[in-house]
Structure formats: structure tokens, C-alpha cells
Amino acid sequence: MSSRIEPRYGAEVYVSQTGHVCIKQDPACGEEQLVIFHREEVPELIAHLQREYQNALDFVPETEVHDA
């Protein structure tokens, strides 16, 4: 079973035949992109993603900072 994030970058998340967690991105400019994680690395990946997600929510572009 896989999960897919649509439509911007078309990321697909799935477990490989060897039990690794894979994130595949459809080729926007030619080559397919694939990131592979051992299952023991996934909790750390999730923690990183949660931190960076919060950073993205808190992000203020420089133009807005200078205008304030």
C-alpha cells in the first residue's frame, strides 16, 4: 500500500520489497527522485519533518520583515 500527495510535486510514500520506507517524486524535469529510509530511521525523519513544518508555519518572508 502506498500514499500519495497530490498535486504539486506528486510525492509517493511506500514500503519497498526489502522493508524500507521510500519517498518517490515523479519526474518534473526528467529523472525520478527516490529517497530510501531504513524503518528504524523513520521516527527521526518524522521528528525532523515536524520541526521543519513548524518552521515553515512560522516563516515570514524578508520583504514582510522589512515592511513591518
mmCIF file as gemmi writes it, N, C-alpha and C atoms, coordinates in Angstrom:
data_model
loop_
_atom_site.group_PDB
_atom_site.id
_atom_site.type_symbol
_atom_site.label_atom_id
_atom_site.label_alt_id
_atom_site.label_comp_id
_atom_site.label_asym_id
_atom_site.label_entity_id
_atom_site.label_seq_id
_atom_site.pdbx_PDB_ins_code
_atom_site.Cartn_x
_atom_site.Cartn_y
_atom_site.Cartn_z
_atom_site.occupancy
_atom_site.B_iso_or_equiv
_atom_site.pdbx_formal_charge
_atom_site.auth_seq_id
_atom_site.auth_asym_id
_atom_site.pdbx_PDB_model_num
ATOM 1 N N . MET Axp A 1 ? 0.846 -1.178 0 1 0 ? 1 A 1
ATOM 2 C CA . MET Axp A 1 ? 0 0 0 1 0 ? 1 A 1
ATOM 3 C C . MET Axp A 1 ? 0.89 1.241 0 1 0 ? 1 A 1
ATOM 4 N N . SER Axp A 2 ? 0.491 2.245 -0.754 1 0 ? 2 A 1
ATOM 5 C CA . SER Axp A 2 ? 1.251 3.482 -0.774 1 0 ? 2 A 1
ATOM 6 C C . SER Axp A 2 ? 0.303 4.652 -0.57 1 0 ? 2 A 1
ATOM 7 N N . SER Axp A 3 ? 0.884 5.774 -0.172 1 0 ? 3 A 1
ATOM 8 C CA . SER Axp A 3 ? 0.128 7.014 -0.023 1 0 ? 3 A 1
ATOM 9 C C . SER Axp A 3 ? 0.718 8.009 -0.993 1 0 ? 3 A 1
ATOM 10 N N . ARG Axp A 4 ? -0.126 8.895 -1.497 1 0 ? 4 A 1
ATOM 11 C CA . ARG Axp A 4 ? 0.335 9.846 -2.496 1 0 ? 4 A 1
ATOM 12 C C . ARG Axp A 4 ? -0.113 11.244 -2.113 1 0 ? 4 A 1
ATOM 13 N N . ILE Axp A 5 ? 0.8 12.204 -2.237 1 0 ? 5 A 1
ATOM 14 C CA . ILE Axp A 5 ? 0.495 13.6 -2.013 1 0 ? 5 A 1
ATOM 15 C C . ILE Axp A 5 ? 0.34 14.255 -3.378 1 0 ? 5 A 1
ATOM 16 N N . GLU Axp A 6 ? -0.801 14.835 -3.636 1 0 ? 6 A 1
ATOM 17 C CA . GLU Axp A 6 ? -1.079 15.484 -4.918 1 0 ? 6 A 1
ATOM 18 C C . GLU Axp A 6 ? -1.295 16.964 -4.681 1 0 ? 6 A 1
ATOM 19 N N . PRO Axp A 7 ? -1.254 17.811 -5.632 1 0 ? 7 A 1
ATOM 20 C CA . PRO Axp A 7 ? -0.792 17.582 -6.982 1 0 ? 7 A 1
ATOM 21 C C . PRO Axp A 7 ? 0.563 18.211 -7.239 1 0 ? 7 A 1
ATOM 22 N N . ARG Axp A 8 ? 1.072 19.063 -6.349 1 0 ? 8 A 1
ATOM 23 C CA . ARG Axp A 8 ? 2.238 19.896 -6.65 1 0 ? 8 A 1
ATOM 24 C C . ARG Axp A 8 ? 3.452 19.119 -7.112 1 0 ? 8 A 1
ATOM 25 N N . TYR Axp A 9 ? 3.943 18.228 -6.27 1 0 ? 9 A 1
ATOM 26 C CA . TYR Axp A 9 ? 5.18 17.545 -6.611 1 0 ? 9 A 1
ATOM 27 C C . TYR Axp A 9 ? 4.986 16.038 -6.731 1 0 ? 9 A 1
ATOM 28 N N . GLY Axp A 10 ? 3.795 15.555 -6.495 1 0 ? 10 A 1
ATOM 29 C CA . GLY Axp A 10 ? 3.491 14.151 -6.706 1 0 ? 10 A 1
ATOM 30 C C . GLY Axp A 10 ? 4.336 13.185 -5.909 1 0 ? 10 A 1
ATOM 31 N N . ALA Axp A 11 ? 4.503 13.41 -4.608 1 0 ? 11 A 1
ATOM 32 C CA . ALA Axp A 11 ? 5.303 12.511 -3.779 1 0 ? 11 A 1
ATOM 33 C C . ALA Axp A 11 ? 4.497 11.266 -3.42 1 0 ? 11 A 1
ATOM 34 N N . GLU Axp A 12 ? 5.131 10.125 -3.541 1 0 ? 12 A 1
ATOM 35 C CA . GLU Axp A 12 ? 4.52 8.849 -3.185 1 0 ? 12 A 1
ATOM 36 C C . GLU Axp A 12 ? 5.353 8.216 -2.082 1 0 ? 12 A 1
ATOM 37 N N . VAL Axp A 13 ? 4.693 7.72 -1.031 1 0 ? 13 A 1
ATOM 38 C CA . VAL Axp A 13 ? 5.378 7.079 0.087 1 0 ? 13 A 1
ATOM 39 C C . VAL Axp A 13 ? 4.926 5.625 0.127 1 0 ? 13 A 1
ATOM 40 N N . TYR Axp A 14 ? 5.914 4.71 0.202 1 0 ? 14 A 1
ATOM 41 C CA . TYR Axp A 14 ? 5.568 3.292 0.218 1 0 ? 14 A 1
ATOM 42 C C . TYR Axp A 14 ? 6.677 2.486 0.9 1 0 ? 14 A 1
ATOM 43 N N . VAL Axp A 15 ? 6.364 1.233 1.218 1 0 ? 15 A 1
ATOM 44 C CA . VAL Axp A 15 ? 7.343 0.307 1.786 1 0 ? 15 A 1
ATOM 45 C C . VAL Axp A 15 ? 7.832 -0.592 0.657 1 0 ? 15 A 1
ATOM 46 N N . SER Axp A 16 ? 9.155 -0.664 0.509 1 0 ? 16 A 1
ATOM 47 C CA . SER Axp A 16 ? 9.742 -1.469 -0.561 1 0 ? 16 A 1
ATOM 48 C C . SER Axp A 16 ? 9.654 -2.962 -0.244 1 0 ? 16 A 1
ATOM 49 N N . GLN Axp A 17 ? 10.043 -3.773 -1.196 1 0 ? 17 A 1
ATOM 50 C CA . GLN Axp A 17 ? 10.048 -5.224 -1.005 1 0 ? 17 A 1
ATOM 51 C C . GLN Axp A 17 ? 11.06 -5.655 0.049 1 0 ? 17 A 1
ATOM 52 N N . THR Axp A 18 ? 12.015 -4.775 0.375 1 0 ? 18 A 1
ATOM 53 C CA . THR Axp A 18 ? 13.007 -5.1 1.407 1 0 ? 18 A 1
ATOM 54 C C . THR Axp A 18 ? 12.645 -4.485 2.755 1 0 ? 18 A 1
ATOM 55 N N . GLY Axp A 19 ? 11.465 -3.851 2.849 1 0 ? 19 A 1
ATOM 56 C CA . GLY Axp A 19 ? 11.003 -3.296 4.117 1 0 ? 19 A 1
ATOM 57 C C . GLY Axp A 19 ? 11.462 -1.885 4.402 1 0 ? 19 A 1
ATOM 58 N N . HIS Axp A 20 ? 12.048 -1.208 3.415 1 0 ? 20 A 1
ATOM 59 C CA . HIS Axp A 20 ? 12.474 0.174 3.598 1 0 ? 20 A 1
ATOM 60 C C . HIS Axp A 20 ? 11.328 1.12 3.243 1 0 ? 20 A 1
ATOM 61 N N . VAL Axp A 21 ? 11.304 2.263 3.928 1 0 ? 21 A 1
ATOM 62 C CA . VAL Axp A 21 ? 10.304 3.28 3.632 1 0 ? 21 A 1
ATOM 63 C C . VAL Axp A 21 ? 10.874 4.167 2.532 1 0 ? 21 A 1
ATOM 64 N N . CYS Axp A 22 ? 10.126 4.315 1.461 1 0 ? 22 A 1
ATOM 65 C CA . CYS Axp A 22 ? 10.596 5.06 0.298 1 0 ? 22 A 1
ATOM 66 C C . CYS Axp A 22 ? 9.681 6.241 0.016 1 0 ? 22 A 1
ATOM 67 N N . ILE Axp A 23 ? 10.305 7.337 -0.391 1 0 ? 23 A 1
ATOM 68 C CA . ILE Axp A 23 ? 9.564 8.501 -0.863 1 0 ? 23 A 1
ATOM 69 C C . ILE Axp A 23 ? 10.021 8.738 -2.292 1 0 ? 23 A 1
ATOM 70 N N . LYS Axp A 24 ? 9.065 8.665 -3.211 1 0 ? 24 A 1
ATOM 71 C CA . LYS Axp A 24 ? 9.378 8.819 -4.627 1 0 ? 24 A 1
ATOM 72 C C . LYS Axp A 24 ? 8.663 10.054 -5.149 1 0 ? 24 A 1
ATOM 73 N N . GLN Axp A 25 ? 9.395 10.838 -5.921 1 0 ? 25 A 1
ATOM 74 C CA . GLN Axp A 25 ? 8.794 12.009 -6.541 1 0 ? 25 A 1
ATOM 75 C C . GLN Axp A 25 ? 8.784 11.819 -8.045 1 0 ? 25 A 1
ATOM 76 N N . ASP Axp A 26 ? 7.634 12.091 -8.647 1 0 ? 26 A 1
ATOM 77 C CA . ASP Axp A 26 ? 7.516 11.975 -10.097 1 0 ? 26 A 1
ATOM 78 C C . ASP Axp A 26 ? 8.497 12.915 -10.777 1 0 ? 26 A 1
ATOM 79 N N . PRO Axp A 27 ? 8.988 12.503 -11.913 1 0 ? 27 A 1
ATOM 80 C CA . PRO Axp A 27 ? 9.971 13.331 -12.617 1 0 ? 27 A 1
ATOM 81 C C . PRO Axp A 27 ? 9.35 14.589 -13.202 1 0 ? 27 A 1
ATOM 82 N N . ALA Axp A 28 ? 9.685 15.733 -12.628 1 0 ? 28 A 1
ATOM 83 C CA . ALA Axp A 28 ? 9.202 17.008 -13.165 1 0 ? 28 A 1
ATOM 84 C C . ALA Axp A 28 ? 10.136 17.488 -14.273 1 0 ? 28 A 1
ATOM 85 N N . CYS Axp A 29 ? 11.415 17.166 -14.118 1 0 ? 29 A 1
ATOM 86 C CA . CYS Axp A 29 ? 12.409 17.643 -15.092 1 0 ? 29 A 1
ATOM 87 C C . CYS Axp A 29 ? 13.23 16.491 -15.65 1 0 ? 29 A 1
ATOM 88 N N . GLY Axp A 30 ? 12.669 15.317 -15.745 1 0 ? 30 A 1
ATOM 89 C CA . GLY Axp A 30 ? 13.399 14.226 -16.36 1 0 ? 30 A 1
ATOM 90 C C . GLY Axp A 30 ? 13.531 13.002 -15.477 1 0 ? 30 A 1
ATOM 91 N N . GLU Axp A 31 ? 14.388 13.066 -14.462 1 0 ? 31 A 1
ATOM 92 C CA . GLU Axp A 31 ? 14.668 11.886 -13.653 1 0 ? 31 A 1
ATOM 93 C C . GLU Axp A 31 ? 13.759 11.78 -12.445 1 0 ? 31 A 1
ATOM 94 N N . GLU Axp A 32 ? 13.365 10.553 -12.129 1 0 ? 32 A 1
ATOM 95 C CA . GLU Axp A 32 ? 12.596 10.271 -10.927 1 0 ? 32 A 1
ATOM 96 C C . GLU Axp A 32 ? 13.509 10.44 -9.712 1 0 ? 32 A 1
ATOM 97 N N . GLN Axp A 33 ? 12.982 10.981 -8.628 1 0 ? 33 A 1
ATOM 98 C CA . GLN Axp A 33 ? 13.754 11.168 -7.401 1 0 ? 33 A 1
ATOM 99 C C . GLN Axp A 33 ? 13.253 10.165 -6.366 1 0 ? 33 A 1
ATOM 100 N N . LEU Axp A 34 ? 14.18 9.493 -5.68 1 0 ? 34 A 1
ATOM 101 C CA . LEU Axp A 34 ? 13.819 8.476 -4.696 1 0 ? 34 A 1
ATOM 102 C C . LEU Axp A 34 ? 14.683 8.635 -3.46 1 0 ? 34 A 1
ATOM 103 N N . VAL Axp A 35 ? 14.036 8.673 -2.29 1 0 ? 35 A 1
ATOM 104 C CA . VAL Axp A 35 ? 14.74 8.722 -1.011 1 0 ? 35 A 1
ATOM 105 C C . VAL Axp A 35 ? 14.322 7.478 -0.245 1 0 ? 35 A 1
ATOM 106 N N . ILE Axp A 36 ? 15.314 6.74 0.292 1 0 ? 36 A 1
ATOM 107 C CA . ILE Axp A 36 ? 15.055 5.469 0.96 1 0 ? 36 A 1
ATOM 108 C C . ILE Axp A 36 ? 15.511 5.559 2.407 1 0 ? 36 A 1
ATOM 109 N N . PHE Axp A 37 ? 14.644 5.125 3.341 1 0 ? 37 A 1
ATOM 110 C CA . PHE Axp A 37 ? 14.958 5.134 4.768 1 0 ? 37 A 1
ATOM 111 C C . PHE Axp A 37 ? 14.786 3.736 5.337 1 0 ? 37 A 1
ATOM 112 N N . HIS Axp A 38 ? 15.709 3.343 6.202 1 0 ? 38 A 1
ATOM 113 C CA . HIS Axp A 38 ? 15.519 2.113 6.967 1 0 ? 38 A 1
ATOM 114 C C . HIS Axp A 38 ? 14.399 2.387 7.954 1 0 ? 38 A 1
ATOM 115 N N . ARG Axp A 39 ? 13.592 1.405 8.253 1 0 ? 39 A 1
ATOM 116 C CA . ARG Axp A 39 ? 12.432 1.621 9.125 1 0 ? 39 A 1
ATOM 117 C C . ARG Axp A 39 ? 12.804 2.205 10.484 1 0 ? 39 A 1
ATOM 118 N N . GLU Axp A 40 ? 14.023 1.932 10.962 1 0 ? 40 A 1
ATOM 119 C CA . GLU Axp A 40 ? 14.448 2.48 12.253 1 0 ? 40 A 1
ATOM 120 C C . GLU Axp A 40 ? 14.758 3.976 12.178 1 0 ? 40 A 1
ATOM 121 N N . GLU Axp A 41 ? 14.927 4.507 10.968 1 0 ? 41 A 1
ATOM 122 C CA . GLU Axp A 41 ? 15.191 5.938 10.784 1 0 ? 41 A 1
ATOM 123 C C . GLU Axp A 41 ? 13.916 6.77 10.694 1 0 ? 41 A 1
ATOM 124 N N . VAL Axp A 42 ? 12.778 6.126 10.483 1 0 ? 42 A 1
ATOM 125 C CA . VAL Axp A 42 ? 11.535 6.846 10.238 1 0 ? 42 A 1
ATOM 126 C C . VAL Axp A 42 ? 11.108 7.728 11.418 1 0 ? 42 A 1
ATOM 127 N N . PRO Axp A 43 ? 11.19 7.278 12.674 1 0 ? 43 A 1
ATOM 128 C CA . PRO Axp A 43 ? 10.806 8.175 13.773 1 0 ? 43 A 1
ATOM 129 C C . PRO Axp A 43 ? 11.633 9.469 13.799 1 0 ? 43 A 1
ATOM 130 N N . GLU Axp A 44 ? 12.925 9.373 13.517 1 0 ? 44 A 1
ATOM 131 C CA . GLU Axp A 44 ? 13.769 10.565 13.465 1 0 ? 44 A 1
ATOM 132 C C . GLU Axp A 44 ? 13.358 11.458 12.294 1 0 ? 44 A 1
ATOM 133 N N . LEU Axp A 45 ? 13.05 10.858 11.153 1 0 ? 45 A 1
ATOM 134 C CA . LEU Axp A 45 ? 12.581 11.619 9.999 1 0 ? 45 A 1
ATOM 135 C C . LEU Axp A 45 ? 11.298 12.367 10.343 1 0 ? 45 A 1
ATOM 136 N N . ILE Axp A 46 ? 10.371 11.701 11.002 1 0 ? 46 A 1
ATOM 137 C CA . ILE Axp A 46 ? 9.109 12.332 11.382 1 0 ? 46 A 1
ATOM 138 C C . ILE Axp A 46 ? 9.363 13.513 12.312 1 0 ? 46 A 1
ATOM 139 N N . ALA Axp A 47 ? 10.271 13.349 13.274 1 0 ? 47 A 1
ATOM 140 C CA . ALA Axp A 47 ? 10.601 14.452 14.186 1 0 ? 47 A 1
ATOM 141 C C . ALA Axp A 47 ? 11.179 15.638 13.42 1 0 ? 47 A 1
ATOM 142 N N . HIS Axp A 48 ? 12.071 15.368 12.468 1 0 ? 48 A 1
ATOM 143 C CA . HIS Axp A 48 ? 12.642 16.443 11.646 1 0 ? 48 A 1
ATOM 144 C C . HIS Axp A 48 ? 11.552 17.135 10.831 1 0 ? 48 A 1
ATOM 145 N N . LEU Axp A 49 ? 10.681 16.348 10.232 1 0 ? 49 A 1
ATOM 146 C CA . LEU Axp A 49 ? 9.605 16.924 9.426 1 0 ? 49 A 1
ATOM 147 C C . LEU Axp A 49 ? 8.671 17.784 10.275 1 0 ? 49 A 1
ATOM 148 N N . GLN Axp A 50 ? 8.38 17.35 11.499 1 0 ? 50 A 1
ATOM 149 C CA . GLN Axp A 50 ? 7.509 18.146 12.37 1 0 ? 50 A 1
ATOM 150 C C . GLN Axp A 50 ? 8.156 19.476 12.733 1 0 ? 50 A 1
ATOM 151 N N . ARG Axp A 51 ? 9.461 19.459 13.028 1 0 ? 51 A 1
ATOM 152 C CA . ARG Axp A 51 ? 10.168 20.709 13.339 1 0 ? 51 A 1
ATOM 153 C C . ARG Axp A 51 ? 10.187 21.64 12.14 1 0 ? 51 A 1
ATOM 154 N N . GLU Axp A 52 ? 10.501 21.104 10.974 1 0 ? 52 A 1
ATOM 155 C CA . GLU Axp A 52 ? 10.58 21.942 9.786 1 0 ? 52 A 1
ATOM 156 C C . GLU Axp A 52 ? 9.199 22.432 9.353 1 0 ? 52 A 1
ATOM 157 N N . TYR Axp A 53 ? 8.174 21.634 9.6 1 0 ? 53 A 1
ATOM 158 C CA . TYR Axp A 53 ? 6.813 22.07 9.319 1 0 ? 53 A 1
ATOM 159 C C . TYR Axp A 53 ? 6.479 23.283 10.184 1 0 ? 53 A 1
ATOM 160 N N . GLN Axp A 54 ? 6.836 23.233 11.467 1 0 ? 54 A 1
ATOM 161 C CA . GLN Axp A 54 ? 6.593 24.374 12.355 1 0 ? 54 A 1
ATOM 162 C C . GLN Axp A 54 ? 7.395 25.584 11.888 1 0 ? 54 A 1
ATOM 163 N N . ASN Axp A 55 ? 8.644 25.374 11.482 1 0 ? 55 A 1
ATOM 164 C CA . ASN Axp A 55 ? 9.447 26.475 10.946 1 0 ? 55 A 1
ATOM 165 C C . ASN Axp A 55 ? 8.784 27.086 9.71 1 0 ? 55 A 1
ATOM 166 N N . ALA Axp A 56 ? 8.209 26.247 8.87 1 0 ? 56 A 1
ATOM 167 C CA . ALA Axp A 56 ? 7.531 26.752 7.674 1 0 ? 56 A 1
ATOM 168 C C . ALA Axp A 56 ? 6.293 27.57 8.052 1 0 ? 56 A 1
ATOM 169 N N . LEU Axp A 57 ? 5.56 27.127 9.077 1 0 ? 57 A 1
ATOM 170 C CA . LEU Axp A 57 ? 4.392 27.877 9.527 1 0 ? 57 A 1
ATOM 171 C C . LEU Axp A 57 ? 4.786 29.226 10.117 1 0 ? 57 A 1
ATOM 172 N N . ASP Axp A 58 ? 5.941 29.26 10.792 1 0 ? 58 A 1
ATOM 173 C CA . ASP Axp A 58 ? 6.419 30.489 11.43 1 0 ? 58 A 1
ATOM 174 C C . ASP Axp A 58 ? 7.18 31.406 10.476 1 0 ? 58 A 1
ATOM 175 N N . PHE Axp A 59 ? 7.444 30.951 9.272 1 0 ? 59 A 1
ATOM 176 C CA . PHE Axp A 59 ? 8.265 31.675 8.318 1 0 ? 59 A 1
ATOM 177 C C . PHE Axp A 59 ? 7.615 32.986 7.892 1 0 ? 59 A 1
ATOM 178 N N . VAL Axp A 60 ? 8.423 34.047 7.926 1 0 ? 60 A 1
ATOM 179 C CA . VAL Axp A 60 ? 7.985 35.345 7.419 1 0 ? 60 A 1
ATOM 180 C C . VAL Axp A 60 ? 8.998 35.765 6.364 1 0 ? 60 A 1
ATOM 181 N N . PRO Axp A 61 ? 8.55 35.939 5.12 1 0 ? 61 A 1
ATOM 182 C CA . PRO Axp A 61 ? 9.492 36.359 4.072 1 0 ? 61 A 1
ATOM 183 C C . PRO Axp A 61 ? 10.173 37.677 4.439 1 0 ? 61 A 1
ATOM 184 N N . GLU Axp A 62 ? 11.421 37.86 3.998 1 0 ? 62 A 1
ATOM 185 C CA . GLU Axp A 62 ? 12.183 39.056 4.337 1 0 ? 62 A 1
ATOM 186 C C . GLU Axp A 62 ? 11.473 40.34 3.944 1 0 ? 62 A 1
ATOM 187 N N . THR Axp A 63 ? 10.767 40.318 2.834 1 0 ? 63 A 1
ATOM 188 C CA . THR Axp A 63 ? 10.075 41.543 2.394 1 0 ? 63 A 1
ATOM 189 C C . THR Axp A 63 ? 9.044 41.993 3.421 1 0 ? 63 A 1
ATOM 190 N N . GLU Axp A 64 ? 8.387 41.033 4.089 1 0 ? 64 A 1
ATOM 191 C CA . GLU Axp A 64 ? 7.406 41.367 5.122 1 0 ? 64 A 1
ATOM 192 C C . GLU Axp A 64 ? 8.087 41.878 6.386 1 0 ? 64 A 1
ATOM 193 N N . VAL Axp A 65 ? 9.272 41.35 6.701 1 0 ? 65 A 1
ATOM 194 C CA . VAL Axp A 65 ? 10.01 41.789 7.881 1 0 ? 65 A 1
ATOM 195 C C . VAL Axp A 65 ? 10.434 43.247 7.722 1 0 ? 65 A 1
ATOM 196 N N . HIS Axp A 66 ? 10.927 43.606 6.535 1 0 ? 66 A 1
ATOM 197 C CA . HIS Axp A 66 ? 11.391 44.966 6.284 1 0 ? 66 A 1
ATOM 198 C C . HIS Axp A 66 ? 10.244 45.964 6.212 1 0 ? 66 A 1
ATOM 199 N N . ASP Axp A 67 ? 9.066 45.507 5.793 1 0 ? 67 A 1
ATOM 200 C CA . ASP Axp A 67 ? 7.915 46.395 5.669 1 0 ? 67 A 1
ATOM 201 C C . ASP Axp A 67 ? 7.251 46.676 7.014 1 0 ? 67 A 1
ATOM 202 N N . ALA Axp A 68 ? 7.513 45.856 7.996 1 0 ? 68 A 1
ATOM 203 C CA . ALA Axp A 68 ? 6.818 45.97 9.297 1 0 ? 68 A 1
ATOM 204 C C . ALA Axp A 68 ? 7.245 47.166 10.104 1 0 ? 68 A 1
